[in-house]
Amino acid sequence: MTDSTGPDDDGIGLAAEYVLGLLSTEERAACDTRLETDPVFRAEVAFWAEQLATLAVAEVQPVAPPARLQARIERALFPDMARAWWRRLGIVPSFVGAAAAAGLVWLSLSLGWIGGPQVPAVPTYQAELAAEDGSLVVRASVTPEAVAVNVTAGGARTGRALELWLIAGEAAPVSLGLLPEAETALFSLPEGLDIAGALLAVSDEPPGGSPTGAPTGDVLAAGPITAL
Amino acid sequence: MSTTGRQDIEAMIARVSLGDRKAFAALYSATSAKLFGVALRVLNDRAEAEECTQEVFIRIWDAAGRYQSNGLSPMTWLITIARNRAIDRLRTRKTRPGDLGEAAEVPSAGPGPEALAIAASDRERIVACMGTLPQDRAEAIRRVYLEGETYQELADRFSMPLNTIRTWLRRGLQKLRECLTE
């Protein structure tokens, strides 16, 4: 270089190595100090950062990340947006046909709901939670006191758990508990929840359930609670 | 990226620094494929690249307020965060020490022609200049920047003593710089 205001060869090499991450801890610390006081060195570091990032833009193929990633990031940053990302799943009320209704009766019977001594109410609401690709299907029958669920397809991944959530209105999701390995399970509902129009959802969580009290993993399936 | 220019991305980052979630979503849409691509290239593992990209966007949200003062073009700032995060992960995986720090900590070069937008002409120039280097030297630079290789790994790969490899790579970088500043 003939540019008299430019850095010397050692400065050029160090600046490039700084950006490339090739320096030892001591050399790196020395560069950090130099960056604060030496504008020529600073410009040289910026030069290499620009050039190498440009190389990455030119040569690295863009790859669309999986759709779930954006929701996961927003969930981590904005826990109050929980309701919004349930919505983003595109949940629409689904019509449950006669076969499904028969299934609910079977489910209620098998759980001792209909005619059972402790939970006299017959289910008055239902929900069907299905993953987009059908890899997890959960059917629920709901009374104001309890939710009975039947996992009809899929289950937790190895080493993971499935957690059931209820989201009423704009409120934060309320954990109802972990889905057991057995196909059917009964969850009691906290008092005072407005279940009509609320959502049920299942998220992928670590064993033992969400450590935070809010969903931390991907929402695998969700569906609205509708009147039978 | 083709329809999103430097000024658009700068405006998004500025709005993100004010806590604008819609701007954050727009920035994600405009840049996530590029940043995920970089993480995937470095880490060569989709699950890890996903986690890395999540960390990168959380970092972007937290550090957006410092972007203005660092003097880098917006894509350089974003790519440097993604590349450094991915390489830190790679080195942790290989249980090697060394933290590359954050792009946000690179101080300002001041406004001026160095603060390049990533125009097609800039991309063509760096690719063309890489093409003027001896092939092994260009390969070494790519391996270091995009795959996180160290001097020790380069020495092993190119069968050269460790105390020679540094001079050897620096000579390549010097030549690259001459081509780029011609």
Contacts between the chains, C-beta under 8 A, distances in Angstrom:
chain1	res1	chain2	res2	distance
A	1	B	177	7.6
A	1	B	178	7.1
A	1	B	181	7.4
A	3	B	181	7.9
A	9	B	170	7.9
A	9	B	174	6.5
A	12	B	173	7.1
A	12	B	174	6.3
A	12	B	177	6.0
A	13	B	170	4.2
A	13	B	173	6.4
A	13	B	174	7.2
A	16	B	170	7.5
A	16	B	173	4.5
A	16	B	177	7.6
A	17	B	170	7.7
A	19	B	80	7.9
A	20	B	141	7.8
A	20	B	144	4.9
A	20	B	145	5.8
A	21	B	84	7.0
A	21	B	87	6.0
A	21	B	98	7.2
A	21	B	100	4.5
A	21	B	144	7.5
A	21	B	148	7.1
A	22	B	144	6.4
A	22	B	150	6.8
A	22	B	151	5.9
A	22	B	169	7.8
A	25	B	97	7.5
A	25	B	98	7.1
A	28	B	101	7.7
A	32	B	105	7.9
A	35	B	106	7.6
A	35	B	107	5.0
A	36	B	107	6.7
A	39	B	109	7.9
A	39	B	110	7.0
A	42	B	107	5.5
A	42	B	108	6.9
A	42	B	109	5.5
A	42	B	110	7.8
A	43	B	109	4.4
A	43	B	110	7.2
A	43	B	112	7.8
A	43	B	114	5.6
A	45	B	106	6.2
A	45	B	107	8.0
A	45	B	109	7.4
A	46	B	71	5.7
A	46	B	72	6.2
A	46	B	106	6.9
A	46	B	108	7.7
A	46	B	109	3.3
A	46	B	114	5.3
A	46	B	115	7.3
A	47	B	109	7.5
A	47	B	114	5.6
A	47	B	177	7.8
A	49	B	72	5.9
A	49	B	76	5.5
A	49	B	80	5.7
A	49	B	103	7.3
A	49	B	106	6.2
A	50	B	72	6.8
A	50	B	73	6.2
A	50	B	76	5.0
A	50	B	114	6.7
A	50	B	115	7.5
A	50	B	116	4.8
A	51	B	126	5.6
A	51	B	176	7.8
A	51	B	180	6.0
A	52	B	145	5.0
A	53	B	73	7.9
A	53	B	75	6.4
A	53	B	76	3.9
A	53	B	79	4.2
A	53	B	80	5.9
A	53	B	83	7.5
A	53	B	118	7.3
A	54	B	76	7.5
A	54	B	116	7.1
A	54	B	118	5.4
A	54	B	122	5.1
A	54	B	123	5.7
A	54	B	126	4.9
A	55	B	126	4.9
A	55	B	127	7.2
A	55	B	130	6.9
A	55	B	142	7.7
A	55	B	145	6.8
A	55	B	146	8.0
A	56	B	38	5.7
A	56	B	79	5.3
A	56	B	83	6.5
A	56	B	145	7.1
A	56	B	146	6.6
A	57	B	1	8.0
A	57	B	34	6.9
A	57	B	75	6.2
A	57	B	79	6.8
A	57	B	118	5.1
A	57	B	123	6.0
A	58	B	123	3.9
A	58	B	124	7.7
A	58	B	126	6.2
A	58	B	127	5.1
A	59	B	127	7.1
A	59	B	142	7.6
A	59	B	146	7.5
A	60	B	34	7.5
A	60	B	37	4.9
A	60	B	38	5.4
A	60	B	41	5.0
A	60	B	146	6.8
A	61	B	37	5.4
A	61	B	41	7.9
A	62	B	1	7.2
A	62	B	33	3.7
A	62	B	34	4.9
A	62	B	36	7.6
A	62	B	37	4.6
A	63	B	33	6.0
A	63	B	36	5.3
A	63	B	37	4.4
A	63	B	40	5.5
A	64	B	32	7.4
A	64	B	33	4.8
A	64	B	36	7.2
A	65	B	32	5.5
A	65	B	33	7.1
A	65	B	36	4.1
A	65	B	49	7.8
A	65	B	50	6.2
A	65	B	53	5.8
A	66	B	50	6.7
A	69	B	32	7.4
A	69	B	36	7.8
A	69	B	50	5.7
A	69	B	53	6.4
A	69	B	54	6.5
A	70	B	25	7.3
A	70	B	28	5.6
A	70	B	32	7.2
A	72	B	54	6.1
A	73	B	28	7.3
A	73	B	54	5.2
A	73	B	57	4.9
A	73	B	58	6.6
A	74	B	21	7.5
A	74	B	24	7.9
A	74	B	25	7.6
A	76	B	54	6.9
A	76	B	58	6.3
A	77	B	24	7.8
A	77	B	58	6.2
A	77	B	61	5.6
A	78	B	21	6.4
A	81	B	21	7.6
